[in-house]
Amino acid sequence: MKRIIVNSSMSILFLAMSLSCGSSSSPVTPVIPDGAWAGTVLGESITFTVDDGQVKDLHFTFVYWGMTLPADTVIWTPDDAAIMSNEFHMTDTLSIGYYSYSLNINGTYNPPSEFSGMLGTVGAFDSLGTHFTTSDSLSWSANRQ
């Protein structure tokens, strides 16, 4: 009879422990506060708005230059992007005459009040068989304003 009581007590103990531990579900995704965000990329400002789970109105200026590529300034304003699992991704392209530019930007929300990420960009000049390019990979960060 003692053995049955001990086994029953152990079973109840294990059941209580497993219930107190909860399930192994994924962690809760933090809520990203809506509002204005601002930071820097190579000393230039980067600004955007977070609104209802989307990055909107991203804006930053980038100067392309290289030994063979004339200096050119591009003001980047890519389309809005959804924030999924605390991350967003944007791409954009621009062609003006013999010049073309591309942008890839990734951002991750770091609670409680920072976004940071990497951006990659390429500038190219093509004319009459002449081709020059310059590319950059840069880190950036922004804080809620």
N, C-alpha and C positions, 0 to 999 in steps of 0.2 A: 504494500500500500504506500509506503514511503516513496518508493521509486516512481510511482504514478504522479504523485504530488510534485516531486522534483522535476520530472519531465514536463509536466503541465506548467509549472512556474517558469521553466526555461523557455518554453514556447511562447508564453505570454510576454516575457522579457524581450525576446527577439522580435515579436510582432510590434511591441511598443517602440523599440528602437528603429525599426524600419519605417514606421509611420511618422516618427519625429524627424527623420532625415528628409522626408519629402521625396519628390520624384527627381529624376535626373534631367529635367527640362533645361532648355537653354537659358542663359541669363537674360534678364529684362533689358531691353534696349532703352537707353536714356532718351528722354524727350529733348529734342534740340530746340532751344528757344528761338522764336521768331524775332526778326529785327535786323538792324544794320550790322555788318561786319566789315572790318578794315584791317589791312596789314601791309606787308611789303614783299616785293620781288625785286632783287638787286637794287634796293633803294627806291624803287618806284612803288607807288601805292597800288594796292589791289583792293577793290571794294565789291561787295555784293549784299544781297538781302536774302534772308531765309524766311520763307512764308509757306506755312502749311506743308512742310516736308519737301520743299523744293528750294534749290539755289536759283535766284533770279537776279537779273540785271548785273551780272558780273562785268567788271570794267577794270582794265589795266592797260598801261602803255608800255610798249617794248621797243627798244631801238636795236635794229639789226645792223651789224657792221662786221666787216672782216677785211683781210688784206686785199681781197679781190672783189668784194661786194660793196658797192657804195652804201653809205649810211642811209637808213630809211626807218621812219618811225611808224609803227602800227598801233592803233588803238583797238584792242581786242574787246568785243562785246558778244560772246557766244550765246546761243539759245539757252533757255532755262534747262535745268537738269533735276531729276528726282533724286532724293537722298534715300538710299537703300542700305540697311545694315550700317548706318552711320557713315556711309561713303557716297561720294558723287563722282561722276566722270563727265567731262565735256570735251568736245572736239569742235574745231572750226577751221575753215580754209578761206583764203582771200587771194584773188588774182587781180593785178593791176598792170596792164601792159605786159612788159617782159618780166615782171616780178610776180612771184607766187610765195605764199606763206601758209604754214599749217601749225596748228596748236593742239596739244593734248594736255589736259589738266585733270589731276586727281586730287581729291580732298577727303580727309577723314576727320570726323568730329571727335575731339578729345575733351570729355567732360571736365570741368563744368562750363568752360567758356572759350574754347580754342578750336579752330580748324587748322590743319596743316597738311602739306602734301608736296607733290612734285609736279612740275610741268615740263613738257618737252616741246620745242618749237624749231622749225626749219624755215629759213629764208632762201630763196633761189632766184637767180637771174638767168634767163635764157634768151639769146638773140643771135641770129645768124651763125649758129654753130658754136657760140660761146656759152659756157655753162659755169656759173659760180654758185656755191652754196655755203651757208653757215648754219650751224645748229647749236642748240643749247639745251641742257637739262639742268633745271634749277629747283631748289626747294623754296617753299613759301609758307607763310603762316598768317593767320588773321584772328583777331579777337572781337568779341561782341562789343558794340559801341553803346 
